Amino acid sequence: MKIRTATLEDRSVLDDVISRSYGDLFRGWYDEKLLSVALPLMSKANPKLLESGTYYVAEEQGRVIAAGGWTGYAPSDLSSVVGVGHIRHFATDPDHLRKGAARKIMTHSMEAARQAGIRRLECVSSLPAETFYSAVGFLVDRRDMVAFTEEVSIPAVFMSRELEV
């Protein structure tokens, strides 16, 4: 398995991986009617994130099987606080779950963030991803709703973890 920095050329492949990942994992956690409206809004690769240099893909035999990364700015309002980073848009192809790809990207992301002077990472987790983030050291700060539009919001878990200096 190889970890590399994502590029804009990965966009269509990532759209597919993210869409399939979220479509599979969110079923049973969120209402089907809500998913029919929310999934199209949240399961596309963000071009700004792909250009950030801090978003990564895991490849196995040349095929993208997972993605995720971090930024120094918040996803909701693009604000930044010195020393605080934000985990962004992790997803794993459903055929490759629990094989270490997301953990490998997270380890890579945490090390890159630490080298960039980040001391605290925050993330907005979906309900099914809370277990993954907890397993890599994130703690729950609060549970709240995340709005995608004025009409579409989903329950989420706001989490954070400190990075060793």
N, C-alpha and C positions, 0 to 999 in steps of 0.2 A: 504494500500500500504506500502510495506516494502522496505527500501533501504539497500543494503548490498554491501560489497566489492566483485568485480568480481574475478573469479579464472580461471585457464586454463580449468577446467571442463566445463565452460560456453561457450567455444569457438564455438562449432557447433550451439548452440542456438543463440548466438550473431551473427554469420555469417548470419543466417536466418533473424533475426530482422533487422540488418543493411542493408542487401540486399533488403528486402521488403520495408523498410523505404525509402532508397535512391531511389530505383526504382520507387516508387509511387510519392514521393515529387519532384524529379528532372524533371519529365516529364512536358513539357511546359515551363521550365526555360532554359533548355539546348537542343541543337540540338540532335535529335534521333540517328543520326550516331555517334556523339561524345559519347553519353551515352552508345552505344553498345560496345564501346572500353573502356571507362573510368570506368563504373560501376564495372566490374570485378576486376579492380585494386584498387578500393577504398572501396569496400563493404565487406571486410573480417576483422574479429577481429584480432588485432595485438597482438601476444603472449607476446611481451615485455610489452605492455600496460596492458595486463591482469595480469602480474606478478608484476606490479608496486606498488600495494597496494593503488593506488589513482584513480582507475577506478571502477565505481560502476554500479550496476543494480537496477532497480525498479522491484519488483515482486508484482503481484496481484494474490491471490489464488494460490501461488506456481509457477506462470508462469511469465517468464521474459517479461516485456512489454516495457522497455526502458533501455538505457545505456548511460554512459558518465562519464567524469572525468577530471583530470588535471595531469600534470607532471611539474617538475621543470626544464625540458629540452625541447628545441624546437623540434617539430616533424620532421622538415626537415633535420637538421644536428646534432641533439642531443647536441647542445651547451647549456650552461646555464649562466644566469646572476643572481647574488644574488638579491633576492626579486622579481623576475619575474617568474610567472608560466604560463602554457599554457593549455587552455581548449582543450580537446581531444575527438574526435569521438563520439559526441552525436547523438543518433538515438532513435526514438520511433516507436514501432509497429504501422502501419497505422490504425489498429482497435482501438488504444488507444490514438489517437491524441487529444490534447486540453483537457486533463483530469488532467493535473498537474504533470505528471510523470517526464518530462524533467526538469521542474522548481524545483521540489523537489530534483532531483539529482544535479542541478546547485546550489541550496542553500547549500546542503551538501558539494559539492565540494568547494564552496567559503569559507565556514567555516573551512574546513580541510586545505585549502591552507593558510588561514589567521593564523591558529594555527601553521603552519609550517614556518611562517615568510614571506610569500608571500604578497607583497603590491600592485602588479600590475598583472592583468591577461590579456593575449593576446589570441586571437583565429583567426583562419582562417575559415571563414564562407562560406558555399555554398550560392548561391543567394537566395534560398527560406528560408534559416535559418536566414537571416539577421534580420527579424522581431522579431524572438524569442530572439536573442542576444540583440537587442535594448531594448526589453521589460524588460530584466534583467540587464540593466544598461551599456551595452557595447556601445561604440561610434565608428563610422567608422574612421579608420586612413587612409586607401587608398583602392583602387580597383586595382586588378592586376590578373595575371594568376598564376595558380599553376600547375607545371609540375609533372606528374606521371612517364613519360618516356620522352625521347627526342622527340617523336612523339605525345604524348598525354598531353595536357594542358587544363584546364578549367578555366573560369572566377571565381574569388572568391573575398570575402570582408575581408580585414584585419581589425580587431577590437580590442579594449582594454577597460579595466575599472580599476579604482583604487579600492582597498579594504580599508575599514576603519580600522584604527589601533586599 
